[in-house]
Amino acid sequence: MTALVTALWSHLPSRTQGWMSFHIVALISVGLWLDARLGWPGQHLATVWAFGVLAWCFWLGRRLERQVLVLATLLSAVGEIFLSLVWGVYDYQFHNVPLFVPPGHALLMTLGILVARRFMRWSSLLVSLVTGAALFWAIYVGVADTDRYGVALFGLYAACLWFGHARPLYATMFVLALMMELYGTAMENWVWASTAPWVKLSAANPPFSAGAFYCALDLLVLSILHRGQPPPAKLDMGAEVNS
């Protein structure tokens, strides 16, 4: 991973990073359950909880981490409006974009960074396994015509690997996002269109490579931050770890 990604949250002790991961996972799993089972009251509770965890992470972070959280929240809000309300590739249960979703994306990116760091020593193996399995499934669903939209999104994931420099993070996000998508669609918090509008491609619920959107978000956030940062040596971020 790049020195920029390696530096994120590195100032915190391992125990604090573990608590952050726990709270993010609890928020996603229980928050989606509240939204699905309690309707509007549950959605409001999940929103308050999401912004509470986001505020806690913001307080723990330095300037760089805070920039990531804010950028990821704002960019994901724009993306959600376009993908759900304009393009219509998926639809939430109340035909809106729940307010807990944008901060949830920022927190999932945070979780991805923390998890990817745990697999630093096996980063190349992680990327190879995730990409190889996804490629195999892309060929299968492409031939069967059951998720060709997912195949197209796999192309987006591959582009992130090709043009980005945080490949272990993208592979980690691909898996984490798929787990969240499977959970959210099973709970019926949202549903993907069986045929993607405009492109008229078959789509599973969820597409197997829906995580590509999260990878693209991470790449965009990191690219914006990288342009605005001085050289890593001046930031005292540590040596770059090649992926």
Backbone torsions as a table, in degrees:
resi	resn	phi	psi	omega
1	MET	NA	161.2	179.0
2	THR	-71.1	161.5	178.1
3	ALA	-61.3	-32.4	179.4
4	LEU	-61.3	-47.9	-179.3
5	VAL	-68.9	-41.1	180.0
6	THR	-60.7	-32.4	-178.3
7	ALA	-75.0	-24.9	-175.1
8	LEU	-62.6	126.5	178.2
9	TRP	64.9	8.6	-178.3
10	SER	-70.2	-15.2	-179.6
11	HIS	-77.9	-12.6	-177.7
12	LEU	-91.2	145.0	175.8
13	PRO	-66.6	158.0	-176.8
14	SER	-57.1	-36.8	-179.0
15	ARG	-63.8	-41.8	178.6
16	THR	-65.9	-41.2	176.8
17	GLN	-60.8	-37.9	177.5
18	GLY	-64.2	-41.3	177.5
19	TRP	-65.5	-37.5	175.9
20	MET	-60.3	-46.6	179.6
21	SER	-61.0	-42.6	179.8
22	PHE	-61.0	-46.6	-178.1
23	HIS	-66.4	-35.8	179.1
24	ILE	-68.4	-44.4	178.3
25	VAL	-63.5	-42.3	178.9
26	ALA	-63.0	-41.9	179.0
27	LEU	-59.9	-48.1	-176.6
28	ILE	-65.9	-47.5	-175.5
29	SER	-70.2	-50.3	-177.6
30	VAL	-77.6	-37.4	179.9
31	GLY	-61.3	-42.6	177.6
32	LEU	-67.1	-34.2	176.5
33	TRP	-64.3	-43.8	178.1
34	LEU	-60.5	-43.9	-179.5
35	ASP	-62.9	-42.4	-176.8
36	ALA	-74.1	-37.1	-171.5
37	ARG	-94.7	-26.7	-175.8
38	LEU	-108.9	0.0	177.5
39	GLY	68.3	-140.1	-176.5
40	TRP	-57.6	-45.8	177.7
41	PRO	-58.1	-40.6	178.4
42	GLY	-64.8	-38.0	178.7
43	GLN	-65.5	-40.4	178.0
44	HIS	-65.6	-40.6	177.0
45	LEU	-62.3	-43.2	179.0
46	ALA	-63.4	-36.3	179.2
47	THR	-65.5	-47.6	178.5
48	VAL	-60.1	-43.3	-179.5
49	TRP	-63.0	-45.7	-177.9
50	ALA	-61.2	-46.2	-179.9
51	PHE	-70.2	-27.9	175.4
52	GLY	-65.9	-46.2	178.0
53	VAL	-65.7	-39.7	177.5
54	LEU	-61.0	-43.8	179.4
55	ALA	-63.8	-38.6	177.9
56	TRP	-63.2	-45.8	178.1
57	CYS	-64.5	-38.5	178.0
58	PHE	-61.2	-41.3	179.1
59	TRP	-66.4	-36.8	179.7
60	LEU	-73.1	-27.3	-172.9
61	GLY	-80.2	161.9	170.6
62	ARG	-90.1	-170.5	-178.2
63	ARG	-58.4	-42.1	-177.2
64	LEU	-64.8	-47.8	179.7
65	GLU	-63.5	-37.4	179.2
66	ARG	-65.6	-37.8	176.4
67	GLN	-62.7	-41.2	178.1
68	VAL	-61.1	-47.1	-178.1
69	LEU	-62.2	-44.7	-178.6
70	VAL	-68.0	-47.8	-179.5
71	LEU	-61.0	-46.1	-178.8
72	ALA	-62.9	-38.1	179.0
73	THR	-66.2	-47.0	-177.9
74	LEU	-66.9	-45.8	-178.5
75	LEU	-66.7	-37.9	179.2
76	SER	-69.1	-31.5	176.8
77	ALA	-63.3	-44.0	177.6
78	VAL	-63.3	-44.2	179.8
79	GLY	-62.7	-41.4	179.3
80	GLU	-63.5	-42.5	179.4
81	ILE	-61.3	-43.3	-179.3
82	PHE	-68.5	-50.8	-173.8
83	LEU	-68.0	-39.5	-175.8
84	SER	-91.0	-52.2	-172.8
85	LEU	-85.6	-28.4	-178.6
86	VAL	-97.9	-59.1	-178.0
87	TRP	-75.5	-38.6	177.2
88	GLY	76.2	31.2	179.1
89	VAL	-74.7	-21.3	172.2
90	TYR	-148.2	163.5	-175.3
91	ASP	-141.3	132.2	177.1
92	TYR	-81.0	163.3	-171.2
93	GLN	-60.9	-29.5	178.9
94	PHE	-105.8	15.7	176.9
95	HIS	58.5	35.7	177.8
96	ASN	-131.1	-175.0	166.8
97	VAL	-110.2	105.4	-178.6
98	PRO	-54.6	141.0	-175.8
99	LEU	-67.1	-17.7	178.5
100	PHE	-80.5	-11.3	-174.4
101	VAL	-69.4	-51.9	-179.7
102	PRO	-57.0	-49.1	176.5
103	PRO	-64.5	-29.3	176.5
104	GLY	-61.8	-38.4	177.2
105	HIS	-64.5	-42.0	178.8
106	ALA	-63.3	-39.0	179.6
107	LEU	-71.9	-34.7	176.9
108	LEU	-66.1	-37.4	174.7
109	MET	-61.8	-41.4	177.0
110	THR	-60.5	-44.7	177.4
111	LEU	-60.8	-42.5	179.3
112	GLY	-59.9	-41.0	178.7
113	ILE	-63.9	-43.9	-179.2
114	LEU	-66.0	-41.1	-179.9
115	VAL	-70.3	-43.5	-179.2
116	ALA	-59.5	-35.6	178.9
117	ARG	-63.5	-32.4	179.6
118	ARG	-66.2	-27.0	-178.1
119	PHE	-102.9	22.3	-175.6
120	MET	-55.4	-42.3	-176.5
121	ARG	-68.9	-23.5	-178.3
122	TRP	-115.4	29.6	-173.3
123	SER	-61.2	-43.4	-179.1
124	SER	-64.4	-41.7	178.5
125	LEU	-64.5	-41.0	178.6
126	LEU	-59.3	-48.7	-179.3
127	VAL	-62.7	-42.0	-178.5
128	SER	-65.3	-43.8	-178.6
129	LEU	-66.1	-47.2	-178.6
130	VAL	-64.1	-46.6	-177.4
131	THR	-68.0	-40.4	178.9
132	GLY	-63.4	-45.3	178.6
133	ALA	-64.0	-41.3	179.4
134	ALA	-65.9	-38.8	178.6
135	LEU	-64.4	-43.1	177.9
136	PHE	-58.9	-45.8	-179.1
137	TRP	-69.1	-33.7	177.9
138	ALA	-62.3	-41.6	178.3
139	ILE	-64.4	-42.8	-177.7
140	TYR	-63.9	-52.4	-177.0
141	VAL	-72.9	-24.7	176.8
142	GLY	-69.2	-43.8	177.9
143	VAL	-67.6	-40.6	-179.3
144	ALA	-76.8	-12.1	-177.8
145	ASP	56.1	47.4	177.0
146	THR	-110.4	-14.3	-179.2
147	ASP	-160.5	56.8	-179.2
148	ARG	-71.7	-22.4	172.3
149	TYR	-66.0	-38.7	175.1
150	GLY	-62.3	-36.1	176.9
151	VAL	-63.5	-42.7	177.8
152	ALA	-62.1	-40.9	178.7
153	LEU	-68.2	-29.9	174.2
154	PHE	-60.7	-35.1	175.5
155	GLY	-62.0	-37.3	176.7
156	LEU	-65.6	-41.8	176.6
157	TYR	-60.7	-43.9	178.9
158	ALA	-62.8	-36.5	178.2
159	ALA	-64.8	-38.4	177.5
160	CYS	-62.9	-41.1	177.5
161	LEU	-64.3	-37.8	-175.4
162	TRP	-74.4	-45.0	-174.6
163	PHE	-93.8	-23.0	-178.6
164	GLY	-87.2	172.1	-178.1
165	HIS	-123.8	10.5	179.7
166	ALA	-120.9	56.1	-173.0
167	ARG	-58.1	-41.6	177.5
168	PRO	-60.1	-35.6	177.7
169	LEU	-66.0	-43.5	-179.3
170	TYR	-64.8	-41.2	178.1
171	ALA	-64.6	-40.5	177.7
172	THR	-63.9	-45.0	179.8
173	MET	-64.8	-36.1	178.2
174	PHE	-57.2	-43.9	-178.5
175	VAL	-74.6	-47.3	-179.1
176	LEU	-60.5	-42.3	-179.6
177	ALA	-66.2	-38.5	178.2
178	LEU	-63.4	-41.3	177.9
179	MET	-61.3	-44.2	179.6
180	MET	-66.5	-40.0	179.0
181	GLU	-63.7	-43.1	178.4
182	LEU	-62.1	-41.3	179.6
183	TYR	-67.6	-48.2	-177.6
184	GLY	-64.4	-40.2	178.8
185	THR	-72.7	-33.9	176.5
186	ALA	-65.2	-34.9	178.3
187	MET	-81.2	-8.5	179.9
188	GLU	67.6	30.9	171.6
189	ASN	-68.1	-33.6	176.1
190	TRP	-151.2	164.1	179.6
191	VAL	-139.4	137.9	177.2
192	TRP	-88.0	141.9	177.1
193	ALA	-63.2	139.5	-179.3
194	SER	-68.7	-25.1	172.9
195	THR	-128.9	119.3	-177.4
196	ALA	-63.9	125.0	178.6
197	PRO	-58.5	156.8	178.3
198	TRP	73.1	-55.6	-175.8
199	VAL	-88.0	-16.1	176.7
200	LYS	55.8	45.4	177.5
201	LEU	-106.9	142.1	176.4
202	SER	-62.4	144.7	-178.0
203	ALA	-140.5	138.3	173.7
204	ALA	-82.3	169.5	178.7
205	ASN	-119.8	87.8	8.2
206	PRO	-94.7	165.3	169.1
207	PRO	-59.0	140.8	-173.3
208	PHE	-63.3	-23.8	-178.1
209	SER	-112.6	31.8	176.2
210	ALA	-58.2	-24.5	178.1
211	GLY	-62.2	-14.6	178.3
212	ALA	-60.6	-33.6	177.6
213	PHE	-62.8	-37.9	179.0
214	TYR	-70.0	-37.8	176.2
215	CYS	-61.9	-43.6	179.7
216	ALA	-63.3	-39.1	177.1
217	LEU	-61.4	-46.8	-179.3
218	ASP	-62.1	-43.9	179.6
219	LEU	-60.3	-42.8	-179.1
220	LEU	-65.7	-44.8	179.3
221	VAL	-61.1	-47.9	-178.0
222	LEU	-65.6	-35.9	179.3
223	SER	-65.6	-42.4	178.7
224	ILE	-63.0	-45.0	-179.4
225	LEU	-67.1	-39.0	-178.3
226	HIS	-61.8	-37.7	180.0
227	ARG	-66.1	-27.3	-176.3
228	GLY	-98.0	4.2	-176.6
229	GLN	-105.9	148.1	172.2
230	PRO	-70.7	172.1	179.2
231	PRO	-53.8	147.2	-176.9
232	PRO	-52.5	-35.4	-177.9
233	ALA	-61.6	-35.6	-179.5
234	LYS	-73.6	-23.1	179.2
235	LEU	-88.2	-7.8	-177.3
236	ASP	55.9	47.7	-177.5
237	MET	-90.0	-12.4	-177.3
238	GLY	99.7	170.1	-178.0
239	ALA	-70.4	148.0	178.3
240	GLU	-74.3	138.5	175.8
241	VAL	-104.6	115.3	-177.4
242	ASN	-72.3	141.4	178.2
243	SER	-115.4	NA	NA
